[in-house]
Amino acid sequence: MFDKPLLILFRRALPRTSSWCRSFAVKPSEHVPDGRPDAGVSPAGQSTSEKLIKVAIIGVPNAGKSTLINHLIDHRVCPTSMKVHTTRAVSKAIHSRSNSQIILFDTPGLVGEKEMKKHQLDSGFVSSCRHAVQNSHLIGVVHDVSNTWTRNALNPVLLEVLKAHASIPSFLILNKIDTLKSKRILLDIVKNVTNNRLESIKNYSIRKRKSTDKQEEVSRKAPEAEGWPHFSEIFMVSAMTGDGLKEIMSFVQSHAKTGPWEHLATEHTDQTPEELIVQSVRARLLDYLPQEIPYLLQTELEFYENIKGKIFASAVLTCPSERLERLVCGEANGKLRQITERVTSDLIETFAGPVSLTIATRIKGKEK
């Protein structure tokens, strides 16, 4: 039998009777009190007390960090794909509500030297993540429980980051719980990635009791190198379905400290529209093109203009060879049209307005 605190822990992971899903449409009433730009001002004209919290969201590639952040702030500002290394640089996702502003740092997936060489990643790839952590008040670790090969241990590079910044409070986000059929598996994962230190996690203290259960004794001897025993809280969520995300935002907001906001209430990211377009194109190339091909392409924005709320943009893909250009374009340019239509749809969601996008290709070293 499980201890009562553990049962409480796993009840939170059960699917809810009424599905909770988020829309990326901007809802002024959720970002600014009463939906008014002056709602943070008292009748006397004096600003109310502002609070700020900055959170670094870290994890290995494809753990679901960007998808999670998009749903947390109710806005699509982090391009996502099914392949690794969609996020190449740190960016901010901003959520302003009531008198609190939450800044979430979307960081590149943490990898070792072997992975960096394989995908031709520079040294700044990992250092940018460390920089985001250093400038945060909280660290949110996203862990993919659907990956049977890695789910029972934390990545060594991730552990190094946590150890180097042990003074910054951290919390654990177990993502993709909708893929698990057994709560027993979830319990084992929690024990492994926390080094069976559930008693140190707020609200999940294990009641001390006498036991001769051999299995329990073995689990208590989990290798220290596999997990992090200092998480202050655990959340079990599905970024895709939205289950459990509301609790994360409540937790983060409760840790906001008095301080001036760094961004306007209407801002959702520190990325420019041009950067968002380029990142969106790169993300869909990863989804639509096989193997390593999308990593060999260079994406540039040739034209951008916002005319009365409608965005007109043109991107160009530089291919290293004619063969790769043919694979990108597909028969009668069919593949390229599919990619263009999907990216346009993504951008309409991001900018909440009409978008006209064209994508062209060229061969490296040749004029077209």
C-alpha beads as a LAMMPS data file, in Angstrom:
LAMMPS data file: protein, C-alpha beads

368 atoms
367 bonds

1 atom types
1 bond types

-500.0 500.0 xlo xhi
-500.0 500.0 ylo yhi
-500.0 500.0 zlo zhi

Masses

1 110.0

Atoms # bond

1 1 1 0.000 0.000 0.000
2 1 1 1.162 3.540 -0.768
3 1 1 1.533 6.161 1.939
4 1 1 -1.225 8.765 1.984
5 1 1 1.024 11.601 0.707
6 1 1 2.008 9.456 -2.286
7 1 1 -1.614 8.746 -3.075
8 1 1 -2.270 12.486 -3.035
9 1 1 0.660 12.949 -5.393
10 1 1 -0.749 10.535 -7.936
11 1 1 -4.320 11.728 -7.706
12 1 1 -3.070 14.975 -9.192
13 1 1 -1.792 13.047 -12.213
14 1 1 -5.161 11.484 -13.012
15 1 1 -7.048 12.895 -16.048
16 1 1 -9.791 15.345 -15.153
17 1 1 -13.409 14.675 -15.914
18 1 1 -13.724 17.915 -17.836
19 1 1 -10.845 18.407 -20.236
20 1 1 -8.892 21.597 -19.707
21 1 1 -7.379 22.966 -22.887
22 1 1 -5.953 26.333 -23.786
23 1 1 -6.402 28.597 -26.748
24 1 1 -3.560 30.759 -27.990
25 1 1 -5.935 33.625 -28.792
26 1 1 -4.988 36.714 -26.803
27 1 1 -7.476 37.430 -24.055
28 1 1 -6.918 40.937 -22.675
29 1 1 -8.802 40.146 -19.489
30 1 1 -6.252 37.420 -18.690
31 1 1 -3.182 39.564 -19.254
32 1 1 -4.300 42.915 -17.861
33 1 1 -6.764 43.340 -14.996
34 1 1 -10.242 44.160 -16.330
35 1 1 -8.738 44.193 -19.833
36 1 1 -7.767 47.869 -19.465
37 1 1 -4.246 49.272 -20.063
38 1 1 -4.593 51.485 -16.981
39 1 1 -5.965 48.758 -14.719
40 1 1 -2.752 48.688 -12.686
41 1 1 -3.325 52.284 -11.606
42 1 1 -5.294 53.245 -8.526
43 1 1 -8.121 55.851 -8.677
44 1 1 -5.675 58.384 -7.236
45 1 1 -3.381 57.815 -10.215
46 1 1 -0.700 55.961 -8.263
47 1 1 0.681 52.635 -9.549
48 1 1 -0.250 49.576 -7.534
49 1 1 2.482 47.284 -6.211
50 1 1 4.073 45.343 -9.078
51 1 1 5.519 41.854 -8.743
52 1 1 7.989 40.016 -10.967
53 1 1 9.178 36.420 -11.266
54 1 1 11.663 34.975 -13.779
55 1 1 11.803 31.231 -14.414
56 1 1 14.328 29.277 -16.492
57 1 1 12.651 26.291 -18.155
58 1 1 15.354 23.707 -18.831
59 1 1 15.546 20.100 -19.988
60 1 1 16.929 17.805 -22.654
61 1 1 15.934 18.143 -26.344
62 1 1 12.316 17.209 -27.122
63 1 1 11.223 17.172 -23.481
64 1 1 8.389 19.523 -24.486
65 1 1 9.696 22.818 -23.092
66 1 1 8.474 25.093 -25.903
67 1 1 5.046 23.445 -26.133
68 1 1 4.703 23.740 -22.374
69 1 1 5.591 27.445 -22.381
70 1 1 3.187 28.257 -25.226
71 1 1 0.325 26.721 -23.285
72 1 1 1.363 28.281 -19.991
73 1 1 1.163 31.836 -21.341
74 1 1 -1.767 31.189 -23.716
75 1 1 0.187 32.451 -26.709
76 1 1 2.296 30.827 -29.416
77 1 1 5.698 32.489 -29.131
78 1 1 7.971 29.414 -29.133
79 1 1 8.167 27.491 -32.433
80 1 1 7.838 23.733 -31.925
81 1 1 8.552 20.594 -33.943
82 1 1 8.872 16.840 -33.518
83 1 1 12.676 16.872 -33.968
84 1 1 15.403 17.871 -31.559
85 1 1 17.077 21.298 -31.387
86 1 1 14.158 23.337 -32.644
87 1 1 15.093 25.987 -30.065
88 1 1 18.596 27.270 -30.800
89 1 1 18.699 30.368 -28.593
90 1 1 17.174 31.555 -25.336
91 1 1 14.002 33.627 -25.678
92 1 1 11.483 35.104 -23.268
93 1 1 7.805 34.234 -22.974
94 1 1 5.954 36.891 -20.999
95 1 1 2.681 36.586 -19.104
96 1 1 1.269 39.635 -17.303
97 1 1 -1.769 39.246 -15.111
98 1 1 -3.174 41.289 -12.261
99 1 1 -0.137 42.925 -10.646
100 1 1 2.303 40.082 -11.456
101 1 1 4.541 39.596 -14.481
102 1 1 5.935 36.136 -15.196
103 1 1 8.932 35.778 -17.528
104 1 1 9.665 32.238 -18.714
105 1 1 13.003 31.598 -20.411
106 1 1 12.686 29.062 -23.240
107 1 1 16.121 27.441 -23.435
108 1 1 17.868 25.109 -25.909
109 1 1 17.904 21.436 -24.950
110 1 1 20.877 20.522 -22.787
111 1 1 23.285 18.134 -24.510
112 1 1 26.775 16.721 -24.119
113 1 1 29.812 17.288 -26.349
114 1 1 29.024 14.288 -28.574
115 1 1 25.562 15.634 -29.412
116 1 1 26.965 19.129 -30.004
117 1 1 29.410 17.809 -32.593
118 1 1 26.748 15.677 -34.285
119 1 1 24.419 18.642 -34.841
120 1 1 27.193 21.222 -35.303
121 1 1 26.204 23.234 -32.243
122 1 1 28.541 25.933 -30.966
123 1 1 29.651 26.339 -27.346
124 1 1 27.139 29.146 -26.814
125 1 1 24.340 26.602 -27.167
126 1 1 24.759 25.369 -23.578
127 1 1 26.216 28.575 -22.110
128 1 1 23.100 30.529 -23.131
129 1 1 21.019 28.156 -21.015
130 1 1 23.329 28.651 -18.040
131 1 1 23.085 32.415 -18.466
132 1 1 19.281 32.227 -18.374
133 1 1 19.440 30.162 -15.182
134 1 1 21.760 32.688 -13.542
135 1 1 19.251 35.452 -14.235
136 1 1 16.229 33.562 -12.897
137 1 1 14.485 33.288 -9.550
138 1 1 13.296 29.717 -10.161
139 1 1 14.387 26.751 -12.277
140 1 1 11.743 24.555 -13.876
141 1 1 13.082 21.170 -15.006
142 1 1 10.981 19.505 -17.717
143 1 1 11.368 15.721 -17.770
144 1 1 9.878 13.501 -20.502
145 1 1 8.276 10.426 -18.907
146 1 1 7.355 8.923 -22.288
147 1 1 10.972 8.094 -23.183
148 1 1 11.578 4.615 -21.765
149 1 1 15.346 4.935 -22.236
150 1 1 15.876 8.140 -20.265
151 1 1 12.880 8.643 -17.992
152 1 1 14.384 6.994 -14.883
153 1 1 17.357 9.351 -14.620
154 1 1 18.153 13.005 -15.143
155 1 1 20.614 13.930 -17.895
156 1 1 24.183 14.411 -16.545
157 1 1 24.507 17.837 -18.202
158 1 1 21.217 18.920 -16.610
159 1 1 22.438 17.698 -13.222
160 1 1 25.617 19.742 -13.639
161 1 1 23.538 22.872 -14.194
162 1 1 21.423 22.169 -11.096
163 1 1 24.508 21.547 -8.957
164 1 1 26.201 24.705 -10.205
165 1 1 23.100 26.757 -9.291
166 1 1 21.947 24.889 -6.188
167 1 1 21.124 28.189 -4.460
168 1 1 18.277 28.818 -6.933
169 1 1 15.058 26.939 -5.996
170 1 1 14.036 24.312 -8.550
171 1 1 10.865 22.378 -9.288
172 1 1 10.216 19.320 -11.416
173 1 1 7.726 19.063 -14.289
174 1 1 7.014 15.487 -15.370
175 1 1 5.665 15.956 -18.900
176 1 1 3.691 13.657 -21.230
177 1 1 1.985 11.736 -18.416
178 1 1 -0.868 11.024 -20.835
179 1 1 1.411 8.446 -22.500
180 1 1 1.684 6.325 -19.339
181 1 1 -0.761 3.522 -18.611
182 1 1 0.421 2.716 -15.087
183 1 1 0.720 4.998 -12.061
184 1 1 3.270 2.523 -10.700
185 1 1 5.664 3.574 -13.469
186 1 1 5.145 7.198 -12.525
187 1 1 5.959 6.436 -8.889
188 1 1 9.205 4.704 -9.877
189 1 1 10.197 7.661 -12.052
190 1 1 9.584 10.111 -9.210
191 1 1 11.685 8.019 -6.821
192 1 1 14.559 7.739 -9.295
193 1 1 14.796 11.353 -10.444
194 1 1 14.564 12.665 -6.850
195 1 1 16.924 10.019 -5.396
196 1 1 13.918 8.866 -3.361
197 1 1 13.990 12.118 -1.392
198 1 1 10.258 12.740 -1.531
199 1 1 10.366 13.815 2.092
200 1 1 12.260 16.948 1.034
201 1 1 9.564 17.992 -1.441
202 1 1 6.988 20.451 -0.174
203 1 1 3.569 18.874 0.447
204 1 1 4.852 15.366 -0.324
205 1 1 6.455 14.350 2.967
206 1 1 6.588 10.603 3.387
207 1 1 5.202 9.522 6.723
208 1 1 7.852 7.706 8.727
209 1 1 6.893 4.127 9.489
210 1 1 8.450 0.735 10.147
211 1 1 8.694 -1.504 7.136
212 1 1 10.410 -4.710 6.133
213 1 1 9.512 -4.385 2.455
214 1 1 12.689 -5.328 0.556
215 1 1 11.569 -3.518 -2.569
216 1 1 11.212 -0.314 -0.583
217 1 1 14.711 -0.719 0.864
218 1 1 16.210 -1.202 -2.625
219 1 1 14.504 1.911 -3.977
220 1 1 15.996 3.959 -1.128
221 1 1 19.461 3.051 -2.355
222 1 1 19.015 4.637 -5.782
223 1 1 22.324 6.036 -7.138
224 1 1 22.787 9.673 -6.170
225 1 1 24.048 10.545 -9.657
226 1 1 20.708 9.737 -11.295
227 1 1 18.503 12.376 -9.722
228 1 1 18.229 15.687 -7.882
229 1 1 17.022 15.535 -4.266
230 1 1 16.358 19.255 -3.845
231 1 1 13.210 19.878 -5.898
232 1 1 10.745 21.998 -3.916
233 1 1 7.685 20.811 -5.844
234 1 1 6.630 18.235 -8.449
235 1 1 4.027 18.724 -11.183
236 1 1 2.655 15.976 -13.405
237 1 1 1.369 17.413 -16.648
238 1 1 0.622 16.937 -20.303
239 1 1 1.674 19.988 -22.286
240 1 1 -0.284 18.696 -25.281
241 1 1 -3.627 18.313 -23.508
242 1 1 -3.109 21.121 -20.994
243 1 1 -3.678 18.901 -17.972
244 1 1 -1.900 20.170 -14.852
245 1 1 -0.608 23.438 -16.308
246 1 1 -2.852 25.711 -14.271
247 1 1 -1.197 24.482 -11.077
248 1 1 2.249 25.371 -12.422
249 1 1 1.258 28.977 -13.122
250 1 1 -0.333 29.302 -9.682
251 1 1 2.870 27.987 -8.102
252 1 1 5.104 30.325 -10.120
253 1 1 2.903 33.349 -9.478
254 1 1 2.947 32.658 -5.734
255 1 1 6.739 33.114 -5.801
256 1 1 6.656 36.526 -7.493
257 1 1 8.449 39.215 -5.529
258 1 1 7.789 42.931 -5.368
259 1 1 9.637 44.641 -8.203
260 1 1 9.097 46.660 -11.390
261 1 1 7.895 44.913 -14.530
262 1 1 10.463 44.534 -17.301
263 1 1 7.939 44.484 -20.161
264 1 1 4.631 46.060 -21.136
265 1 1 1.474 44.122 -20.297
266 1 1 0.783 43.693 -24.037
267 1 1 4.152 42.029 -24.763
268 1 1 4.352 38.241 -24.981
269 1 1 7.977 37.761 -26.088
270 1 1 11.266 39.596 -26.534
271 1 1 11.626 38.196 -30.064
272 1 1 11.017 40.485 -33.040
273 1 1 8.371 39.547 -35.639
274 1 1 11.196 38.837 -38.085
275 1 1 12.828 36.394 -35.675
276 1 1 9.519 34.643 -35.024
277 1 1 8.977 34.130 -38.749
278 1 1 12.452 32.657 -39.319
279 1 1 12.115 30.348 -36.298
280 1 1 8.667 29.190 -37.449
281 1 1 10.028 28.313 -40.901
282 1 1 12.917 26.350 -39.380
283 1 1 10.561 24.458 -37.072
284 1 1 8.320 23.263 -39.917
285 1 1 11.311 22.274 -42.038
286 1 1 12.227 19.915 -39.207
287 1 1 8.761 18.361 -39.329
288 1 1 8.430 18.038 -43.098
289 1 1 11.947 17.012 -44.150
290 1 1 13.604 13.677 -43.276
291 1 1 16.693 12.871 -41.245
292 1 1 19.423 15.553 -41.141
293 1 1 18.284 17.570 -44.181
294 1 1 16.643 20.477 -42.300
295 1 1 19.787 21.001 -40.217
296 1 1 21.768 21.625 -43.422
297 1 1 19.555 24.480 -44.619
298 1 1 19.999 28.181 -43.930
299 1 1 16.855 30.267 -43.456
300 1 1 16.824 34.028 -44.019
301 1 1 14.117 36.641 -44.172
302 1 1 14.338 38.712 -47.360
303 1 1 11.300 40.912 -46.837
304 1 1 9.020 41.917 -43.989
305 1 1 6.348 44.590 -43.727
306 1 1 3.286 45.160 -41.586
307 1 1 0.632 47.087 -43.505
308 1 1 -2.418 48.039 -41.453
309 1 1 -2.192 44.894 -39.343
310 1 1 -1.485 42.471 -42.205
311 1 1 1.993 40.949 -42.341
312 1 1 3.751 40.427 -45.669
313 1 1 6.954 38.363 -45.545
314 1 1 9.307 36.466 -47.818
315 1 1 11.844 33.859 -46.649
316 1 1 14.584 32.128 -48.607
317 1 1 16.098 28.709 -47.958
318 1 1 19.726 28.234 -48.964
319 1 1 20.417 24.609 -49.917
320 1 1 23.955 23.172 -50.084
321 1 1 23.232 21.233 -53.321
322 1 1 20.741 20.822 -56.172
323 1 1 19.785 17.388 -54.865
324 1 1 18.736 18.795 -51.518
325 1 1 16.878 21.635 -53.189
326 1 1 14.816 19.102 -55.137
327 1 1 14.007 17.228 -51.914
328 1 1 12.922 20.460 -50.222
329 1 1 10.700 21.539 -53.097
330 1 1 9.234 18.139 -53.889
331 1 1 7.469 17.211 -57.107
332 1 1 6.043 20.335 -58.793
333 1 1 6.994 22.304 -55.663
334 1 1 4.334 20.393 -53.731
335 1 1 6.412 19.889 -50.582
336 1 1 7.415 23.555 -50.433
337 1 1 3.777 24.622 -50.780
338 1 1 2.816 22.345 -47.881
339 1 1 5.540 23.856 -45.694
340 1 1 4.526 27.402 -46.656
341 1 1 0.867 26.759 -45.848
342 1 1 1.712 25.239 -42.453
343 1 1 4.081 28.055 -41.480
344 1 1 1.476 30.634 -42.547
345 1 1 -1.082 28.943 -40.322
346 1 1 1.369 29.014 -37.403
347 1 1 2.099 32.712 -37.923
348 1 1 -1.591 33.636 -38.110
349 1 1 -1.917 32.016 -34.685
350 1 1 1.190 33.797 -33.384
351 1 1 0.314 37.290 -34.619
352 1 1 -3.472 36.897 -34.251
353 1 1 -3.939 38.489 -37.683
354 1 1 -3.611 37.909 -41.440
355 1 1 -0.241 36.801 -42.826
356 1 1 0.977 36.515 -46.419
357 1 1 4.146 34.419 -46.647
358 1 1 6.266 33.171 -49.540
359 1 1 9.215 30.784 -49.244
360 1 1 11.790 30.405 -52.033
361 1 1 14.905 28.259 -52.394
362 1 1 18.361 28.848 -53.785
363 1 1 21.564 26.828 -54.073
364 1 1 24.549 27.938 -52.050
365 1 1 27.020 29.841 -54.198
366 1 1 24.581 30.283 -57.084
367 1 1 22.321 33.165 -58.014
368 1 1 18.760 32.273 -58.788

Bonds

1 1 1 2
2 1 2 3
3 1 3 4
4 1 4 5
5 1 5 6
6 1 6 7
7 1 7 8
8 1 8 9
9 1 9 10
10 1 10 11
11 1 11 12
12 1 12 13
13 1 13 14
14 1 14 15
15 1 15 16
16 1 16 17
17 1 17 18
18 1 18 19
19 1 19 20
20 1 20 21
21 1 21 22
22 1 22 23
23 1 23 24
24 1 24 25
25 1 25 26
26 1 26 27
27 1 27 28
28 1 28 29
29 1 29 30
30 1 30 31
31 1 31 32
32 1 32 33
33 1 33 34
34 1 34 35
35 1 35 36
36 1 36 37
37 1 37 38
38 1 38 39
39 1 39 40
40 1 40 41
41 1 41 42
42 1 42 43
43 1 43 44
44 1 44 45
45 1 45 46
46 1 46 47
47 1 47 48
48 1 48 49
49 1 49 50
50 1 50 51
51 1 51 52
52 1 52 53
53 1 53 54
54 1 54 55
55 1 55 56
56 1 56 57
57 1 57 58
58 1 58 59
59 1 59 60
60 1 60 61
61 1 61 62
62 1 62 63
63 1 63 64
64 1 64 65
65 1 65 66
66 1 66 67
67 1 67 68
68 1 68 69
69 1 69 70
70 1 70 71
71 1 71 72
72 1 72 73
73 1 73 74
74 1 74 75
75 1 75 76
76 1 76 77
77 1 77 78
78 1 78 79
79 1 79 80
80 1 80 81
81 1 81 82
82 1 82 83
83 1 83 84
84 1 84 85
85 1 85 86
86 1 86 87
87 1 87 88
88 1 88 89
89 1 89 90
90 1 90 91
91 1 91 92
92 1 92 93
93 1 93 94
94 1 94 95
95 1 95 96
96 1 96 97
97 1 97 98
98 1 98 99
99 1 99 100
100 1 100 101
101 1 101 102
102 1 102 103
103 1 103 104
104 1 104 105
105 1 105 106
106 1 106 107
107 1 107 108
108 1 108 109
109 1 109 110
110 1 110 111
111 1 111 112
112 1 112 113
113 1 113 114
114 1 114 115
115 1 115 116
116 1 116 117
117 1 117 118
118 1 118 119
119 1 119 120
120 1 120 121
121 1 121 122
122 1 122 123
123 1 123 124
124 1 124 125
125 1 125 126
126 1 126 127
127 1 127 128
128 1 128 129
129 1 129 130
130 1 130 131
131 1 131 132
132 1 132 133
133 1 133 134
134 1 134 135
135 1 135 136
136 1 136 137
137 1 137 138
138 1 138 139
139 1 139 140
140 1 140 141
141 1 141 142
142 1 142 143
143 1 143 144
144 1 144 145
145 1 145 146
146 1 146 147
147 1 147 148
148 1 148 149
149 1 149 150
150 1 150 151
151 1 151 152
152 1 152 153
153 1 153 154
154 1 154 155
155 1 155 156
156 1 156 157
157 1 157 158
158 1 158 159
159 1 159 160
160 1 160 161
161 1 161 162
162 1 162 163
163 1 163 164
164 1 164 165
165 1 165 166
166 1 166 167
167 1 167 168
168 1 168 169
169 1 169 170
170 1 170 171
171 1 171 172
172 1 172 173
173 1 173 174
174 1 174 175
175 1 175 176
176 1 176 177
177 1 177 178
178 1 178 179
179 1 179 180
180 1 180 181
181 1 181 182
182 1 182 183
183 1 183 184
184 1 184 185
185 1 185 186
186 1 186 187
187 1 187 188
188 1 188 189
189 1 189 190
190 1 190 191
191 1 191 192
192 1 192 193
193 1 193 194
194 1 194 195
195 1 195 196
196 1 196 197
197 1 197 198
198 1 198 199
199 1 199 200
200 1 200 201
201 1 201 202
202 1 202 203
203 1 203 204
204 1 204 205
205 1 205 206
206 1 206 207
207 1 207 208
208 1 208 209
209 1 209 210
210 1 210 211
211 1 211 212
212 1 212 213
213 1 213 214
214 1 214 215
215 1 215 216
216 1 216 217
217 1 217 218
218 1 218 219
219 1 219 220
220 1 220 221
221 1 221 222
222 1 222 223
223 1 223 224
224 1 224 225
225 1 225 226
226 1 226 227
227 1 227 228
228 1 228 229
229 1 229 230
230 1 230 231
231 1 231 232
232 1 232 233
233 1 233 234
234 1 234 235
235 1 235 236
236 1 236 237
237 1 237 238
238 1 238 239
239 1 239 240
240 1 240 241
241 1 241 242
242 1 242 243
243 1 243 244
244 1 244 245
245 1 245 246
246 1 246 247
247 1 247 248
248 1 248 249
249 1 249 250
250 1 250 251
251 1 251 252
252 1 252 253
253 1 253 254
254 1 254 255
255 1 255 256
256 1 256 257
257 1 257 258
258 1 258 259
259 1 259 260
260 1 260 261
261 1 261 262
262 1 262 263
263 1 263 264
264 1 264 265
265 1 265 266
266 1 266 267
267 1 267 268
268 1 268 269
269 1 269 270
270 1 270 271
271 1 271 272
272 1 272 273
273 1 273 274
274 1 274 275
275 1 275 276
276 1 276 277
277 1 277 278
278 1 278 279
279 1 279 280
280 1 280 281
281 1 281 282
282 1 282 283
283 1 283 284
284 1 284 285
285 1 285 286
286 1 286 287
287 1 287 288
288 1 288 289
289 1 289 290
290 1 290 291
291 1 291 292
292 1 292 293
293 1 293 294
294 1 294 295
295 1 295 296
296 1 296 297
297 1 297 298
298 1 298 299
299 1 299 300
300 1 300 301
301 1 301 302
302 1 302 303
303 1 303 304
304 1 304 305
305 1 305 306
306 1 306 307
307 1 307 308
308 1 308 309
309 1 309 310
310 1 310 311
311 1 311 312
312 1 312 313
313 1 313 314
314 1 314 315
315 1 315 316
316 1 316 317
317 1 317 318
318 1 318 319
319 1 319 320
320 1 320 321
321 1 321 322
322 1 322 323
323 1 323 324
324 1 324 325
325 1 325 326
326 1 326 327
327 1 327 328
328 1 328 329
329 1 329 330
330 1 330 331
331 1 331 332
332 1 332 333
333 1 333 334
334 1 334 335
335 1 335 336
336 1 336 337
337 1 337 338
338 1 338 339
339 1 339 340
340 1 340 341
341 1 341 342
342 1 342 343
343 1 343 344
344 1 344 345
345 1 345 346
346 1 346 347
347 1 347 348
348 1 348 349
349 1 349 350
350 1 350 351
351 1 351 352
352 1 352 353
353 1 353 354
354 1 354 355
355 1 355 356
356 1 356 357
357 1 357 358
358 1 358 359
359 1 359 360
360 1 360 361
361 1 361 362
362 1 362 363
363 1 363 364
364 1 364 365
365 1 365 366
366 1 366 367
367 1 367 368
